[in-house]
Amino acid sequence: MTKRRLFFTRLKRDWKTQAKAWASALDWTVWLYLLIPAIIIGGGMYLELWETLPAWSEAMPWLLFAKISLFIMILLARIRVYLEAADRLFMLQRPAWIQALRRYGMMYGGLKQAAAILLPLVLLLPFLLKAEQLSWSTLMLYYLHAWSFSMIVAATEHVTANVLLGWRKWAVYLSCVSVIAVFYFVSAGWLSSSPAVTLILTLFAAVMSLMAALRAKLNIELEVEREQSAKLKTTELLMSQVIESKPKINFRKPFLWTKSQRIFKTSDAGTILAEMRLKAYARKLSHLQVWLGFISISSVALTLVPPAAAAALIIALAAMGANWLRAQWSQWIAEEFIAQYSWTDRQKNYGIVLSRGLIMLPAIAVWCAVVGFLLGGVWLSVPFFTLGGVIWLFISWQLLKSYK
């Protein structure tokens, strides 16, 4: 058994494990009813973009979208060492073998990042070539530039995870990522004026970062835990919607309203109920993540249709969001702590209208800003942002008057 053969044996075993996990979830029914139609429809729409671009796409900053998409993929870069539990006994006596696994893991991580960074570029390729008028050589520069920074981020995460612990690890890592983000976007602007120098410097920084990661301390226990977590990540993702998880008791202080401060001055029961709902919603991170994801995806969907259709689509999105929040309200109001009080129907209706109106307010304002951008650019998006928020507050106020 050689060092190279050991690495590829473990890599092949990992591929088989991941393939079995995906095969168990993606059976023939999923392929027939979901994946194949999605591939056919998505592929057809993508081929149409190569023939004729929509008129609205000419005014979109596609190069900026590409830079942001590439940076998101850069943040996902990681280095796996492929250490196993038995290595605690046998591999500690062979540090050269551990370093070999580390080195091969970096090489394989670089290949995976090369494929991952290629994905957003391929999806945005028609817009970058036709709307932005970029050449293939320029796209290759952006690709290599992003790949270099992905290796810098991967090396930074690897070193901080193995050297530091607790809050210091996250503080140092976030600080480094913030600095890397600044250099990434600044140097991306230099590619148009000094492409050769910029690319050489970023590649040199990537090589030096990887060399520093190879020389850094390796926490064997931590890497074994990280490897086990990486192996189970796909299975946990596929089974997260099937297996019912047990509730966890969390005693940590919330980030918002830590002292249960009042939001509204009115002491009406309906207002207090709405206040309780807003606090419960904002204090749960999963609610905020899902809601921000809904706003982001729906905003992107608005940019894919003409402005007139986007304005009409806002009504459908608002109705969808309102129904969603009402369903969450029904679950929340039935909880034992809330249901122990004798709320009247008027108080419940007042509470849901007030809380839903404030939760929906950012979404309505952002959607209107997107429509304004489609109609007249950035200068029209700000008035539409304000106008959409005012109109939605007026509608919510009119509904509240009926429950006073």
URNOR-V463429 format. One record per backbone hydrogen bond with DSSP energy under -0.5 kcal/mol. CO is the residue of the C=O (numbers start at 1). NH is the residue of the N-H. If there is no record, write none. Layout:
# URNOR-V463429
co & nh
CO & NH
CO & NH
This chain:
# URNOR-V463429
co & nh
2 & 6
3 & 7
4 & 8
5 & 9
6 & 10
7 & 11
8 & 12
9 & 13
10 & 14
11 & 15
12 & 16
13 & 17
14 & 18
15 & 19
16 & 20
17 & 21
18 & 22
19 & 23
20 & 24
21 & 25
22 & 26
25 & 27
27 & 31
28 & 32
29 & 33
30 & 34
30 & 35
31 & 36
34 & 38
35 & 39
36 & 40
37 & 41
38 & 42
39 & 43
40 & 44
41 & 45
42 & 46
43 & 47
44 & 48
45 & 49
46 & 50
47 & 51
48 & 52
54 & 57
55 & 58
56 & 59
57 & 60
60 & 62
61 & 65
62 & 66
63 & 67
64 & 68
65 & 69
66 & 70
67 & 71
68 & 72
69 & 73
70 & 74
71 & 75
72 & 76
73 & 76
74 & 77
84 & 87
85 & 88
86 & 89
86 & 90
87 & 91
87 & 92
90 & 93
91 & 94
94 & 97
94 & 98
95 & 99
96 & 100
97 & 101
98 & 102
99 & 103
100 & 104
101 & 105
102 & 106
103 & 107
104 & 108
105 & 109
106 & 110
107 & 111
108 & 112
109 & 113
110 & 114
111 & 115
112 & 116
113 & 117
114 & 118
115 & 119
116 & 119
116 & 120
117 & 121
118 & 122
119 & 123
120 & 124
122 & 125
124 & 128
125 & 129
126 & 130
126 & 131
127 & 131
127 & 132
128 & 134
135 & 139
136 & 140
137 & 141
138 & 142
139 & 143
140 & 144
141 & 145
142 & 146
143 & 147
144 & 148
145 & 149
146 & 150
147 & 151
148 & 152
149 & 153
150 & 154
151 & 155
152 & 156
153 & 157
154 & 158
155 & 159
156 & 160
157 & 161
158 & 162
159 & 163
160 & 164
165 & 168
165 & 169
166 & 169
166 & 170
167 & 171
168 & 172
169 & 173
170 & 174
171 & 175
172 & 176
173 & 177
174 & 178
175 & 179
176 & 180
177 & 181
178 & 182
179 & 183
180 & 184
181 & 185
182 & 186
183 & 187
184 & 188
185 & 189
186 & 190
187 & 191
188 & 191
189 & 192
190 & 193
190 & 194
194 & 198
195 & 199
196 & 200
197 & 201
198 & 202
199 & 203
200 & 204
201 & 205
202 & 206
203 & 207
204 & 208
205 & 209
206 & 210
207 & 211
208 & 212
209 & 213
210 & 214
211 & 215
212 & 216
217 & 219
218 & 220
219 & 223
220 & 224
221 & 225
222 & 226
223 & 227
224 & 228
225 & 229
226 & 230
227 & 231
228 & 232
229 & 233
230 & 234
232 & 236
233 & 237
234 & 238
235 & 239
236 & 240
239 & 242
239 & 243
243 & 245
248 & 250
249 & 251
257 & 260
268 & 272
269 & 273
270 & 274
271 & 275
272 & 276
273 & 277
274 & 278
275 & 279
276 & 280
277 & 281
278 & 282
279 & 283
281 & 284
283 & 285
284 & 288
285 & 289
286 & 290
287 & 291
288 & 292
289 & 293
290 & 294
291 & 295
292 & 296
293 & 297
294 & 298
295 & 299
296 & 300
297 & 301
298 & 302
299 & 303
300 & 304
301 & 304
302 & 305
306 & 310
307 & 311
308 & 312
309 & 313
310 & 314
311 & 315
312 & 315
312 & 316
313 & 317
314 & 318
315 & 319
316 & 320
317 & 321
318 & 322
319 & 323
320 & 324
321 & 325
322 & 326
323 & 327
324 & 328
325 & 329
326 & 330
327 & 331
328 & 332
329 & 333
330 & 334
332 & 335
335 & 339
336 & 340
338 & 341
341 & 343
344 & 348
345 & 349
346 & 350
347 & 351
348 & 352
349 & 353
350 & 354
351 & 355
352 & 356
353 & 357
354 & 358
355 & 359
356 & 360
357 & 361
358 & 362
359 & 363
360 & 364
361 & 365
362 & 366
363 & 367
364 & 368
365 & 369
366 & 370
367 & 371
368 & 372
369 & 373
370 & 374
371 & 375
372 & 376
373 & 377
377 & 380
377 & 381
378 & 382
379 & 383
380 & 384
381 & 385
382 & 386
383 & 387
384 & 388
385 & 389
386 & 390
387 & 391
388 & 392
389 & 393
390 & 394
391 & 395
392 & 396
393 & 397
394 & 398
395 & 399
396 & 400
397 & 401
398 & 402
399 & 402
400 & 403
401 & 404
